[in-house]
Amino acid sequence: MFFEYFNKIAKLLTKHCADIKKGNVVLIWGSVETIPLINEIYREVLKNTDGHPIIKIDVPGQEYIYYKEAKDHQLDYKNPFDLFLVSNIDVAIRLKTSANTNELSNISSKKIQRAELAQIDVWQTFSRREGAGELNWIVFPYPSQGMAQQANMSKEEFEDLIITTCFLDKPDPIAIWKELEQKEEKYVDYLNNVDKLHIIGKGTDLTLSVKGRKWISHYGKRNLPDGEVFTGPIEDSLNGIISFTFPSKFRSKPIEDIMLKFKDGKVVESTATKGQEILKEILKIPGAKRVGEFAIGTNYEISKFVGEILFDEKIGGTIHMALGNGYPETGSKNRSVIHWDLVCDMRKEGQILADGKEIYRDGKFVI
């Protein structure tokens, strides 16, 4: 049963992932369903890290009520509590769950975007503090019936997926994450000396520059399940086309078979077999026509698309790109209220060339 792993999860999140120090202010954020695990993390922070835990609880259905009922002046309200929170915490631990992954499907995207724009100071502060090393954060999936249904699994199967892909079934999960770190550092060391990448695959022929940008490896330090190396490409360097194999969602609305054509870093053409109008609206958001992140998934314990980006972007043998906001610590200068990850399967006919040399073939590094 999943609850049997709560103590192991709490130790992993507080020690390896968040690396909580004495005196750190630690936000533990979840929903009512996650309270049993919140309590275990709360106990661990107090007992073994000497941090100061505070708790934020989401109420099921509240988000839907807000977007359904809020008037324009309420959508534009800048909540001072949220800004104070991200300005003063040292660590944020988010337990991500959803009883209904389609809850906002019929809510206007424009209403959601308006509310997000009102919170831009919050996200800019969060991004700045993260980039400066002042704020650590970790997101961990908490299994729900809704998430299991979205993944076409039983709840028990989804729980098992979390356990295996986070290495919780191993005697020492932290040791496994450190092994992955060593593998990823080899790739990062190589990529930090690369100028141009050429991505080739089915429906994909894209070039971009990463010269002078910093590559970062993730091995259970930001979100779980983890496993990726990423950077922020030079903003005006992308040219060519890329087709994203897996379907995506934006604010609960499905978009499938996305193709983007870039010229000098900007999306100049886009198609989707489903959600074309939504895709057009997304690209109108400031900063959304440029790429803030390019990444390569390295967790080969994840092999199946499940419709949850926490898992899908880490699939070993895939790449993903995010339209919108980039991570300042990579050198990315792109800013936006969105960071929308799109995943492309490279396990068949996939190839990456670095300055003309093949470094990746059919979903695996060859360096």
Rosetta blueprint (number, residue, H / E / L):
1 M L
2 F H
3 F H
4 E H
5 Y H
6 F H
7 N H
8 K H
9 I H
10 A H
11 K H
12 L H
13 L H
14 T H
15 K H
16 H H
17 C H
18 A L
19 D L
20 I L
21 K L
22 K L
23 G L
24 N L
25 V E
26 V E
27 L E
28 I E
29 W E
30 G E
31 S E
32 V H
33 E H
34 T H
35 I H
36 P H
37 L H
38 I H
39 N H
40 E H
41 I H
42 Y H
43 R H
44 E H
45 V H
46 L H
47 K H
48 N H
49 T H
50 D L
51 G L
52 H E
53 P E
54 I E
55 I E
56 K E
57 I E
58 D E
59 V L
60 P L
61 G L
62 Q H
63 E H
64 Y H
65 I H
66 Y H
67 Y H
68 K H
69 E H
70 A L
71 K L
72 D H
73 H H
74 Q H
75 L H
76 D L
77 Y L
78 K L
79 N L
80 P H
81 F H
82 D H
83 L H
84 F H
85 L H
86 V H
87 S H
88 N H
89 I L
90 D L
91 V E
92 A E
93 I E
94 R E
95 L E
96 K E
97 T L
98 S L
99 A L
100 N L
101 T L
102 N L
103 E L
104 L L
105 S L
106 N L
107 I L
108 S L
109 S H
110 K H
111 K H
112 I H
113 Q H
114 R H
115 A H
116 E H
117 L H
118 A H
119 Q L
120 I H
121 D H
122 V H
123 W H
124 Q H
125 T H
126 F H
127 S H
128 R H
129 R H
130 E H
131 G H
132 A L
133 G L
134 E L
135 L L
136 N E
137 W E
138 I E
139 V E
140 F E
141 P E
142 Y L
143 P L
144 S L
145 Q H
146 G H
147 M H
148 A H
149 Q H
150 Q H
151 A L
152 N L
153 M L
154 S L
155 K H
156 E H
157 E H
158 F H
159 E H
160 D H
161 L H
162 I H
163 I H
164 T H
165 T H
166 C L
167 F L
168 L L
169 D L
170 K L
171 P L
172 D L
173 P H
174 I H
175 A H
176 I H
177 W H
178 K H
179 E H
180 L H
181 E H
182 Q H
183 K H
184 E H
185 E H
186 K H
187 Y H
188 V H
189 D H
190 Y H
191 L H
192 N L
193 N L
194 V L
195 D L
196 K E
197 L E
198 H E
199 I E
200 I E
201 G E
202 K L
203 G L
204 T E
205 D E
206 L E
207 T E
208 L E
209 S E
210 V L
211 K L
212 G L
213 R L
214 K L
215 W L
216 I E
217 S E
218 H E
219 Y L
220 G L
221 K L
222 R L
223 N E
224 L L
225 P L
226 D L
227 G L
228 E E
229 V E
230 F E
231 T E
232 G L
233 P L
234 I L
235 E L
236 D L
237 S L
238 L L
239 N E
240 G E
241 I E
242 I E
243 S E
244 F E
245 T L
246 F L
247 P L
248 S E
249 K E
250 F E
251 R L
252 S L
253 K E
254 P E
255 I E
256 E E
257 D L
258 I E
259 M E
260 L E
261 K E
262 F E
263 K E
264 D L
265 G L
266 K E
267 V E
268 V E
269 E E
270 S E
271 T E
272 A L
273 T L
274 K E
275 G L
276 Q H
277 E H
278 I H
279 L H
280 K H
281 E H
282 I H
283 L L
284 K L
285 I L
286 P L
287 G L
288 A L
289 K L
290 R L
291 V E
292 G E
293 E E
294 F E
295 A E
296 I E
297 G E
298 T L
299 N E
300 Y L
301 E L
302 I L
303 S L
304 K L
305 F L
306 V L
307 G L
308 E L
309 I H
310 L H
311 F H
312 D H
313 E L
314 K L
315 I E
316 G L
317 G L
318 T E
319 I E
320 H E
321 M E
322 A E
323 L E
324 G E
325 N L
326 G L
327 Y L
328 P H
329 E H
330 T H
331 G L
332 S L
333 K L
334 N L
335 R L
336 S L
337 V L
338 I L
339 H E
340 W E
341 D E
342 L E
343 V E
344 C E
345 D E
346 M L
347 R L
348 K L
349 E L
350 G L
351 Q E
352 I E
353 L E
354 A E
355 D L
356 G L
357 K E
358 E E
359 I E
360 Y E
361 R E
362 D L
363 G L
364 K E
365 F E
366 V L
367 I L
